[in-house]
Amino acid sequence: MKDIFFIFLFSAWKFTSAQTNTSAPCKPVTLPSTRLRVTEKEAICLICNDSLYTKRNATEFSWRKNGNQDITSSEDQRIHHHGGALFFLPVLLNDTGVYSCNWQGPEQCANITFEVIVYEANPFNRSVLYTSIEEQVRNPGITCPDFAEGLCKGGKGTLVWYKDFKLIPNESEAKLRINDASKNDEGIYTCKCSWEHNGTIFNTSASRELKIKAPSVLYHPEIQSPKSNATETAELGSPKTLVCEVFFGYNVDDFCEVWWEINGKDKEKWESRYSENVTREVKDEASIQKAVLTISSVSESDFHSSFTCFAMNNHVWVNSSVFLKPRETIYTLIIVSTCVVLVFVLALVALTFFRIDLVLLFRGVFRMHRCPADGKIYDAYVIYQRHNLDKAVEEKMGRFVSTVLPDVLERKCGYRLFIHGRDDLPGEDHMELIETRMKLSRRLIVILTPGTGRGYEPGAVPEDYDRQVGLHHALVQGELRVILIELVKMDSYSHLPQGLQHLVLKSAPLRWKEERRKGHSPHSPHSRFWKHVRYMMPVPTVICARPRRHKTLKQKSPLEDQSPLSPMEVLP
């Protein structure tokens, strides 16, 4: 009995083991998840990796949403499946979720997941675009994605194309060919398949963006910044950034590289306070690369270092170096500003107190050796009182007019003067002489004395007519500039004619002193008095011709004699 009982137990165990092996679970297969972005109100179909389950003889399929909602196979439902195909007829916004397909075969089983994201139809969301197409070819082709084109295979549906959501007529092939493509052909191309299911027409579409790339043009690298041997300021202990920007050409896809070196060392040998970042960008189809060198803390050694940017393509390489210098502190700026202000003040003072010396120096350096173009013969017409003078004043006047004035201005300075009693001829008409000689003169020198106008009526002596004609030319016609010389110190000018008083108010007379001052003789052209006279006189010029007697003179006055005397004037 005991042996029969053990035989029964052994037989039962063998049977149970056989049953257990027959219903053993399949070997699971792990497959990647698929993400699908679609637009609402379109029909979509998810395929459960048919190539895999066909080879494994899959016999059972089940679909679930979010892992816990079973999906029916009833065609009455908007979402249902036919074996390994899951249909959304159509898809709605609330269908967004994760859908899993479970299939089982004799030896293997698998779970495949699909992440479905549904977007609103309006406005169009670029997230639903399939891979963009960038073409340089003359006749690019746009292929309809399998997601839409697969439903139209075998004549099951009708395929049409849209560009920027506008119908392209007479295009129904799965690949849209664009002839002679240009920038105007860029845009979003959509293929739409209209297909029937259980008597209802559904639409499935897929979109791609076409970009036309201009032809690639490769240039030698051009370092736009920094310029060669440029200098930039930096502050000790502060961070500093150096940017190297290089132009390589247009739409360049070839090998191009930009990098920095410090004292001939590449970044593998740099200190930790140096770092580099290289970026590539396109500006108006221009291919540009930037290498940014960052110094976290500038040290004293950086002011003695060379930072060199290198750029290279398949043909040539170039480089450009930049150097750092310390940034000027506020104290340096104060010192520099103070020096500039002092120089400006000193120049202004020199110009104010030495303007006469500067003008005379300028005249000496650029002295003209040409004939004057104004038709003038005399540089100055001298008016002085010759009658009714005290004996001492008369002697001083005679000495000044006959000796000193010609000796300094004519012999030493090269001027030509007209002086009565020396340059007039006996028997010549006095009034005509005055008129002609004044018109041939550039300046009018009037010598003032205390006796002018005393003891006689105006017009009683010949020199009164000189003054009247000269003042008329100077004040009314503006043809002559007047130089007033005071021969003897005068306490008052009230005895002078109104015209002369007006000129005295405008410009104080020059005071003549016979005694020697500061080492200069009274006859020296470098004395202060004669410097003032020379400053007010025109620039000496070569005398080309002497006036002819009884010749009609032009009435036109030179432009220089029509404007007031400028302190800085050099030319006559």
C-alpha positions as CSV (number, residue, x, y, z in Angstrom):
1,M,0.0,0.0,0.0
2,K,2.7,2.4,0.9
3,D,4.5,1.8,-2.5
4,I,1.2,2.4,-4.5
5,F,0.7,5.7,-2.6
6,F,4.2,7.0,-3.5
7,I,3.6,6.0,-7.2
8,F,0.4,8.0,-7.2
9,L,2.0,11.1,-5.7
10,F,4.8,10.9,-8.3
11,S,2.4,10.6,-11.1
12,A,0.4,13.6,-9.8
13,W,3.5,15.7,-9.6
14,K,4.6,14.9,-13.1
15,F,1.1,15.8,-14.4
16,T,1.1,19.1,-12.5
17,S,4.6,20.0,-13.7
18,A,3.5,19.3,-17.3
19,Q,0.4,21.5,-17.0
20,T,2.5,24.3,-15.4
21,N,5.1,24.2,-18.3
22,T,2.3,24.4,-20.9
23,S,0.9,27.6,-19.5
24,A,4.2,29.3,-18.8
25,P,4.2,33.1,-19.3
26,C,5.8,34.5,-22.6
27,K,9.2,36.2,-22.7
28,P,8.6,39.9,-22.6
29,V,10.1,42.2,-25.3
30,T,11.0,45.9,-24.4
31,L,10.3,48.3,-27.3
32,P,10.8,52.1,-27.3
33,S,8.0,54.6,-26.8
34,T,6.7,56.7,-29.7
35,R,5.6,60.3,-29.4
36,L,3.0,61.7,-31.8
37,R,1.9,65.3,-32.1
38,V,-1.4,65.8,-34.0
39,T,-4.1,68.4,-34.7
40,E,-7.6,68.0,-33.3
41,K,-10.5,66.8,-35.6
42,E,-8.2,64.7,-37.8
43,A,-8.4,61.0,-38.1
44,I,-5.3,59.1,-37.0
45,C,-4.2,55.5,-36.8
46,L,-1.6,54.0,-34.5
47,I,0.1,50.8,-35.7
48,C,1.4,48.4,-33.1
49,N,4.8,47.5,-34.7
50,D,3.5,45.0,-37.2
51,S,7.0,44.0,-38.4
52,L,7.8,42.6,-35.0
53,Y,4.5,40.8,-34.1
54,T,4.2,39.4,-37.7
55,K,7.5,37.6,-37.3
56,R,6.5,36.4,-33.8
57,N,3.0,35.2,-34.9
58,A,1.1,37.5,-32.6
59,T,-2.3,36.1,-31.9
60,E,-3.9,38.5,-29.3
61,F,-3.9,42.4,-29.1
62,S,-5.2,44.7,-26.4
63,W,-5.1,48.5,-26.2
64,R,-5.3,50.7,-23.1
65,K,-5.2,54.4,-22.4
66,N,-3.0,55.7,-19.6
67,G,-2.5,52.1,-18.4
68,N,-5.9,51.5,-16.9
69,Q,-8.6,52.3,-19.5
70,D,-9.4,49.4,-21.9
71,I,-10.2,50.3,-25.5
72,T,-12.8,48.4,-27.3
73,S,-12.7,46.9,-30.8
74,S,-16.3,47.9,-31.5
75,E,-16.5,50.1,-34.6
76,D,-19.4,52.0,-33.2
77,Q,-16.9,53.8,-30.9
78,R,-15.0,56.8,-32.0
79,I,-11.8,55.3,-30.6
80,H,-11.5,51.5,-31.3
81,H,-8.9,49.1,-32.6
82,H,-8.6,46.4,-35.2
83,G,-6.0,44.1,-33.9
84,G,-2.7,46.0,-34.0
85,A,-4.3,49.2,-35.4
86,L,-5.9,51.8,-33.2
87,F,-8.2,54.4,-34.9
88,F,-9.2,57.9,-33.7
89,L,-12.2,58.9,-35.8
90,P,-11.4,61.8,-35.3
91,V,-9.0,62.8,-32.5
92,L,-10.1,65.4,-30.0
93,L,-8.3,67.5,-27.5
94,N,-9.2,65.3,-24.5
95,D,-7.6,62.3,-26.3
96,T,-4.2,63.5,-25.2
97,G,-2.6,60.7,-23.2
98,V,-0.4,57.5,-23.3
99,Y,-1.8,54.6,-25.3
100,S,-0.3,51.1,-24.9
101,C,-0.6,48.1,-27.3
102,N,-0.1,44.7,-25.7
103,W,0.3,41.7,-28.1
104,Q,0.9,38.1,-27.2
105,G,2.4,35.2,-29.3
106,P,3.3,31.6,-28.6
107,E,6.7,32.4,-27.3
108,Q,7.0,36.2,-26.9
109,C,4.9,39.2,-25.9
110,A,5.5,42.9,-25.8
111,N,4.1,46.2,-24.7
112,I,4.4,49.2,-27.1
113,T,3.5,52.7,-25.9
114,F,2.4,55.8,-27.8
115,E,2.4,59.3,-26.3
116,V,-0.3,61.3,-28.2
117,I,-0.4,65.1,-27.8
118,V,-3.3,66.9,-29.4
119,Y,-3.2,70.6,-30.3
120,E,-5.9,73.0,-31.3
121,A,-6.4,73.5,-35.0
122,N,-6.4,77.3,-34.8
123,P,-3.9,78.8,-34.6
124,F,-1.6,76.4,-36.2
125,N,0.9,74.9,-33.8
126,R,4.4,74.4,-35.3
127,S,5.0,71.5,-32.8
128,V,3.0,69.2,-35.2
129,L,5.6,69.8,-38.0
130,Y,7.6,66.8,-39.1
131,T,11.3,67.1,-39.9
132,S,12.1,70.3,-41.8
133,I,13.7,70.1,-45.2
134,E,16.7,72.3,-46.0
135,E,17.8,72.1,-49.6
136,Q,20.4,73.7,-51.8
137,V,19.4,71.7,-54.9
138,R,17.7,73.3,-57.8
139,N,14.6,71.0,-57.8
140,P,14.0,69.8,-54.2
141,G,11.4,67.2,-53.4
142,I,9.1,67.0,-50.4
143,T,8.0,63.6,-49.3
144,C,4.6,63.1,-47.5
145,P,5.2,61.5,-44.1
146,D,4.1,57.8,-43.8
147,F,1.6,58.8,-41.1
148,A,-0.6,60.4,-43.7
149,E,0.6,58.8,-46.9
150,G,0.2,55.2,-45.6
151,L,-3.6,55.6,-45.4
152,C,-3.7,56.5,-49.1
153,K,-1.7,53.6,-50.3
154,G,-3.3,51.2,-52.8
155,G,-5.9,53.7,-53.8
156,K,-7.7,53.7,-50.5
157,G,-7.8,57.5,-50.4
158,T,-7.1,60.8,-52.2
159,L,-3.9,62.8,-51.6
160,V,-3.7,66.6,-52.1
161,W,-1.0,69.2,-51.3
162,Y,-1.1,72.6,-49.6
163,K,1.5,75.4,-49.3
164,D,1.0,77.7,-46.4
165,F,-2.5,76.1,-46.1
166,K,-3.4,77.1,-49.7
167,L,-4.3,74.3,-52.1
168,I,-1.7,73.4,-54.8
169,P,-3.7,72.3,-57.8
170,N,-3.0,69.1,-59.7
171,E,-0.6,67.6,-57.2
172,S,-1.5,64.2,-55.9
173,E,1.8,62.2,-55.7
174,A,3.3,61.2,-52.4
175,K,6.4,63.3,-53.3
176,L,6.0,66.9,-54.3
177,R,8.7,68.2,-56.7
178,I,9.4,71.9,-56.9
179,N,11.2,73.1,-60.0
180,D,13.6,76.0,-60.0
181,A,13.2,76.6,-56.3
182,S,13.9,80.0,-54.8
183,K,13.4,81.8,-51.5
184,N,9.7,82.4,-52.5
185,D,9.1,78.7,-52.4
186,E,9.9,78.5,-48.7
187,G,7.0,77.7,-46.4
188,I,4.9,75.0,-44.7
189,Y,3.8,72.2,-47.1
190,T,1.0,69.9,-46.0
191,C,-0.1,66.6,-47.6
192,K,-3.7,65.6,-46.7
193,C,-5.2,62.2,-47.3
194,S,-9.0,61.8,-47.5
195,W,-10.0,58.2,-46.9
196,E,-13.3,56.3,-46.1
197,H,-14.1,54.2,-43.2
198,N,-17.5,52.5,-42.8
199,G,-19.0,55.0,-45.2
200,T,-17.6,58.1,-43.5
201,I,-14.8,60.3,-45.1
202,F,-12.0,61.2,-42.8
203,N,-8.9,63.5,-43.3
204,T,-5.4,62.8,-42.1
205,S,-2.7,65.4,-42.8
206,A,1.0,65.9,-42.0
207,S,3.1,69.1,-42.5
208,R,6.8,69.9,-43.2
209,E,8.6,73.2,-43.6
210,L,10.8,73.8,-46.6
211,K,13.9,76.0,-46.3
212,I,15.9,77.0,-49.3
213,K,19.6,77.4,-48.5
214,A,21.6,79.8,-50.5
215,P,24.8,78.4,-52.2
216,S,27.7,78.1,-49.9
217,V,30.6,80.5,-50.6
218,L,33.8,80.0,-48.6
219,Y,36.2,82.9,-48.0
220,H,39.5,83.1,-46.4
221,P,38.9,83.8,-42.7
222,E,38.5,87.5,-41.8
223,I,39.0,88.5,-38.2
224,Q,36.6,91.4,-37.8
225,S,37.6,91.9,-34.1
226,P,40.0,92.4,-32.5
227,K,42.1,94.4,-34.9
228,S,45.7,93.4,-35.3
229,N,47.8,94.5,-32.3
230,A,44.9,96.2,-30.7
231,T,45.0,97.4,-27.1
232,E,42.2,97.1,-24.5
233,T,42.0,98.5,-21.0
234,A,41.4,96.3,-17.9
235,E,41.3,96.8,-14.2
236,L,43.6,94.9,-12.0
237,G,41.6,92.2,-10.1
238,S,38.5,92.6,-12.1
239,P,37.1,90.2,-14.8
240,K,37.8,90.9,-18.5
241,T,36.3,89.5,-21.7
242,L,38.0,89.4,-25.0
243,V,35.8,88.6,-28.1
244,C,37.2,87.3,-31.4
245,E,34.7,87.5,-34.2
246,V,35.6,85.8,-37.6
247,F,33.8,85.9,-40.9
248,F,34.2,82.7,-43.0
249,G,31.8,83.3,-45.9
250,Y,28.2,82.6,-46.7
251,N,26.2,79.5,-45.7
252,V,29.5,77.7,-44.9
253,D,29.2,74.1,-43.8
254,D,32.9,73.3,-44.3
255,F,35.5,72.9,-41.6
256,C,36.0,76.2,-39.7
257,E,37.6,76.8,-36.3
258,V,38.4,79.7,-34.0
259,W,40.4,79.6,-30.8
260,W,42.5,81.8,-28.5
261,E,46.1,81.3,-27.4
262,I,47.8,83.1,-24.5
263,N,51.5,83.6,-25.0
264,G,51.5,80.9,-27.6
265,K,49.8,78.3,-25.3
266,D,46.4,76.7,-26.1
267,K,43.7,76.3,-23.5
268,E,44.9,72.9,-22.2
269,K,47.9,74.7,-20.7
270,W,46.0,77.8,-19.4
271,E,45.6,78.7,-15.7
272,S,42.2,78.1,-14.2
273,R,41.2,81.7,-14.3
274,Y,41.0,81.6,-18.1
275,S,38.1,80.1,-20.0
276,E,36.9,80.0,-23.6
277,N,33.5,79.7,-25.3
278,V,33.1,79.3,-29.0
279,T,29.7,79.9,-30.8
280,R,28.6,79.8,-34.4
281,E,25.9,82.0,-35.9
282,V,24.5,83.2,-39.2
283,K,23.8,86.9,-39.9
284,D,22.2,87.6,-43.2
285,E,23.6,84.3,-44.5
286,A,27.1,85.3,-43.4
287,S,28.8,82.5,-41.4
288,I,30.4,84.0,-38.3
289,Q,32.1,82.3,-35.4
290,K,32.9,83.9,-32.0
291,A,35.5,82.8,-29.5
292,V,35.0,84.5,-26.2
293,L,38.0,84.5,-23.8
294,T,37.0,85.2,-20.2
295,I,39.6,86.2,-17.6
296,S,38.0,85.8,-14.2
297,S,40.5,88.1,-12.4
298,V,43.1,90.2,-14.3
299,S,46.6,89.9,-12.8
300,E,49.7,92.0,-13.3
301,S,51.1,89.4,-15.7
302,D,48.2,89.9,-18.1
303,F,49.5,93.4,-18.8
304,H,52.6,91.8,-20.2
305,S,50.9,88.9,-22.1
306,S,49.9,88.5,-25.7
307,F,46.4,87.2,-26.3
308,T,46.2,85.9,-29.9
309,C,43.0,84.8,-31.8
310,F,43.5,82.2,-34.5
311,A,41.0,81.3,-37.3
312,M,41.4,78.5,-39.7
313,N,39.4,76.7,-42.5
314,N,40.5,74.1,-45.1
315,H,42.6,76.6,-47.0
316,V,44.3,79.1,-44.7
317,W,44.7,80.3,-41.1
318,V,45.1,83.8,-39.8
319,N,45.6,85.4,-36.4
320,S,45.3,88.7,-34.6
321,S,46.7,89.7,-31.2
322,V,45.4,92.0,-28.5
323,F,47.2,93.4,-25.5
324,L,45.9,94.7,-22.1
325,K,46.8,97.9,-20.4
326,P,45.8,99.2,-17.0
327,R,42.7,101.3,-16.9
328,E,43.4,104.9,-16.0
329,T,42.3,105.8,-12.4
330,I,40.4,108.9,-11.4
331,Y,43.7,110.4,-10.2
332,T,45.3,109.9,-13.6
333,L,42.3,111.5,-15.2
334,I,42.5,114.4,-12.8
335,I,46.2,114.9,-13.5
336,V,45.7,114.7,-17.3
337,S,42.8,117.0,-17.2
338,T,44.7,119.5,-15.1
339,C,47.6,119.5,-17.5
340,V,45.3,120.0,-20.4
341,V,43.6,122.9,-18.7
342,L,47.0,124.5,-17.8
343,V,48.3,124.1,-21.4
344,F,45.1,125.7,-22.6
345,V,45.4,128.6,-20.1
346,L,49.0,129.1,-20.9
347,A,48.3,129.1,-24.7
348,L,45.5,131.6,-24.1
349,V,47.7,133.8,-22.0
350,A,50.5,133.6,-24.6
351,L,48.0,134.4,-27.4
352,T,46.7,137.4,-25.4
353,F,50.0,138.9,-24.4
354,F,52.2,137.8,-27.3
355,R,49.8,138.0,-30.2
356,I,51.6,140.9,-31.8
357,D,54.9,139.0,-31.6
358,L,53.3,135.9,-33.0
359,V,51.7,137.8,-35.9
360,L,55.0,139.5,-36.7
361,L,56.8,136.2,-36.5
362,F,54.3,134.6,-38.8
363,R,54.7,137.5,-41.3
364,G,58.5,137.0,-41.2
365,V,58.2,133.3,-41.9
366,F,55.6,133.6,-44.6
367,R,56.6,137.0,-46.0
368,M,55.2,137.6,-49.5
369,H,57.6,138.2,-52.4
370,R,55.0,139.0,-55.0
371,C,53.3,142.0,-56.5
372,P,50.2,143.1,-54.6
373,A,47.0,142.5,-56.4
374,D,45.1,145.5,-55.1
375,G,46.8,148.1,-57.3
376,K,48.2,150.1,-54.3
377,I,51.6,151.7,-54.3
378,Y,52.0,153.0,-50.8
379,D,51.7,151.1,-47.6
380,A,50.7,154.2,-45.7
381,Y,49.9,157.9,-46.2
382,V,51.3,160.1,-43.4
383,I,49.3,163.1,-42.1
384,Y,51.0,165.4,-39.7
385,Q,50.7,169.0,-38.7
386,R,53.2,171.3,-40.3
387,H,52.0,174.7,-39.2
388,N,51.3,176.6,-35.9
389,L,53.4,174.3,-33.7
390,D,55.5,175.1,-30.7
391,K,59.2,175.1,-31.5
392,A,59.9,172.0,-29.4
393,V,57.0,170.1,-30.8
394,E,57.9,171.3,-34.3
395,E,61.5,170.0,-33.9
396,K,60.3,166.7,-32.5
397,M,57.7,166.4,-35.4
398,G,60.4,167.2,-38.0
399,R,62.8,164.6,-36.6
400,F,60.1,161.9,-36.3
401,V,58.6,162.4,-39.8
402,S,61.8,163.0,-41.7
403,T,64.2,160.7,-39.9
404,V,62.7,158.1,-37.5
405,L,59.6,157.1,-39.5
406,P,61.4,156.5,-42.8
407,D,64.4,154.9,-41.2
408,V,62.3,152.3,-39.3
409,L,59.3,151.6,-41.6
410,E,61.0,152.0,-45.0
411,R,64.6,151.1,-44.6
412,K,64.4,148.4,-41.9
413,C,60.9,147.0,-42.4
414,G,60.5,147.4,-46.2
415,Y,57.4,149.6,-46.2
416,R,56.8,152.5,-48.7
417,L,55.3,155.7,-47.2
418,F,54.0,158.9,-48.8
419,I,55.1,161.9,-46.8
420,H,54.4,165.5,-47.7
421,G,57.4,167.7,-48.4
422,R,59.4,164.6,-49.5
423,D,57.3,162.8,-52.0
424,D,55.3,165.6,-53.6
425,L,56.6,167.6,-56.6
426,P,56.7,171.4,-56.8
427,G,53.8,172.9,-58.8
428,E,51.6,169.8,-58.4
429,D,48.0,170.4,-57.6
430,H,47.6,170.0,-53.9
431,M,44.1,168.6,-53.8
432,E,44.6,166.3,-56.7
433,L,47.8,165.1,-55.1
434,I,46.0,164.2,-51.8
435,E,43.2,162.4,-53.6
436,T,45.5,160.3,-55.8
437,R,48.0,159.4,-53.2
438,M,45.4,158.4,-50.6
439,K,43.7,156.1,-53.2
440,L,47.1,154.5,-53.8
441,S,47.7,153.9,-50.0
442,R,46.7,150.9,-47.8
443,R,46.9,152.7,-44.4
444,L,46.5,156.2,-43.1
445,I,49.0,157.3,-40.4
446,V,47.8,160.3,-38.4
447,I,50.3,162.0,-36.0
448,L,48.5,163.8,-33.2
449,T,50.0,166.8,-31.4
450,P,48.7,169.1,-28.7
451,G,48.7,172.0,-31.1
452,T,46.4,170.5,-33.6
453,G,43.5,172.9,-34.2
454,R,44.8,175.7,-31.9
455,G,45.1,179.3,-32.9
456,Y,43.5,179.0,-36.4
457,E,40.2,178.2,-38.0
458,P,39.6,174.7,-39.4
459,G,40.7,174.5,-43.0
460,A,43.1,177.4,-42.6
461,V,46.2,175.2,-43.2
462,P,46.9,172.5,-45.9
463,E,47.0,169.6,-43.5
464,D,43.4,170.2,-42.6
465,Y,42.4,169.1,-46.0
466,D,44.5,165.9,-45.7
467,R,42.7,165.1,-42.5
468,Q,39.2,165.7,-44.0
469,V,39.9,163.6,-47.1
470,G,41.5,160.8,-45.0
471,L,38.7,160.7,-42.5
472,H,36.2,160.6,-45.3
473,H,38.0,157.6,-46.8
474,A,38.3,155.9,-43.4
475,L,35.0,156.6,-41.8
476,V,32.5,157.1,-44.7
477,Q,33.9,155.0,-47.5
478,G,35.7,152.5,-45.2
479,E,38.6,152.3,-47.7
480,L,41.5,153.1,-45.3
481,R,42.5,151.9,-41.9
482,V,43.8,154.5,-39.6
483,I,46.9,154.3,-37.3
484,L,47.0,157.0,-34.7
485,I,50.4,158.1,-33.2
486,E,50.6,160.4,-30.3
487,L,53.9,162.3,-30.6
488,V,53.6,164.2,-27.2
489,K,51.5,163.2,-24.3
490,M,48.1,164.7,-24.5
491,D,45.7,165.2,-21.5
492,S,42.7,165.8,-23.7
493,Y,41.6,165.1,-27.2
494,S,38.7,167.6,-27.2
495,H,40.6,169.9,-29.6
496,L,40.6,167.2,-32.3
497,P,38.0,167.1,-35.1
498,Q,35.0,164.9,-34.4
499,G,36.2,162.2,-36.7
500,L,39.5,161.8,-35.0
501,Q,37.9,161.8,-31.6
502,H,35.7,159.0,-32.8
503,L,38.7,157.0,-33.9
504,V,40.5,157.7,-30.6
505,L,37.5,156.2,-28.7
506,K,37.6,153.1,-30.8
507,S,41.4,152.6,-30.6
508,A,43.8,154.4,-28.2
509,P,46.7,156.2,-30.0
510,L,50.2,154.7,-29.9
511,R,52.5,156.8,-27.7
512,W,55.9,157.6,-29.2
513,K,58.8,157.9,-26.7
514,E,62.2,158.9,-27.8
515,E,64.2,157.5,-24.9
516,R,65.7,154.0,-25.0
517,R,63.7,151.3,-23.2
518,K,64.6,147.7,-22.3
519,G,67.7,147.7,-24.3
520,H,65.9,148.7,-27.6
521,S,66.8,151.9,-29.4
522,P,63.8,154.1,-30.4
523,H,64.8,153.4,-34.0
524,S,64.7,149.6,-33.5
525,P,61.8,147.9,-35.2
526,H,61.7,145.4,-32.2
527,S,60.8,148.0,-29.7
528,R,57.3,147.8,-28.3
529,F,56.1,150.9,-30.1
530,W,57.3,149.9,-33.5
531,K,55.9,146.3,-33.0
532,H,52.5,147.8,-32.5
533,V,52.9,150.0,-35.6
534,R,54.1,147.0,-37.7
535,Y,51.2,144.9,-36.4
536,M,48.7,147.5,-37.6
537,M,50.5,148.0,-40.9
538,P,49.9,145.6,-43.9
539,V,52.4,142.8,-44.8
540,P,55.3,144.4,-46.8
541,T,55.2,143.4,-50.5
542,V,57.4,143.9,-53.5
543,I,56.8,147.2,-55.2
544,C,56.1,146.4,-58.9
545,A,55.5,149.8,-60.4
546,R,55.4,153.5,-59.4
547,P,52.3,155.6,-60.0
548,R,52.2,157.6,-63.2
549,R,51.3,161.2,-63.0
550,H,47.9,162.4,-64.3
551,K,46.6,158.7,-64.8
552,T,43.0,157.9,-64.0
553,L,42.7,155.7,-61.0
554,K,40.2,152.9,-60.3
555,Q,37.8,153.6,-57.6
556,K,37.5,150.0,-56.4
557,S,38.8,149.5,-52.9
558,P,40.4,146.2,-51.8
559,L,38.3,143.8,-49.8
560,E,40.8,144.0,-47.0
561,D,40.2,147.7,-46.4
562,Q,36.5,147.3,-46.1
563,S,36.5,145.4,-42.8
564,P,37.7,146.5,-39.3
565,L,41.2,145.7,-38.2
566,S,41.5,142.3,-36.7
567,P,44.0,141.8,-33.9
568,M,45.1,138.5,-35.4
569,E,45.2,139.6,-39.0
570,V,48.3,138.7,-40.9
571,L,47.6,139.5,-44.6
572,P,47.1,143.1,-45.8
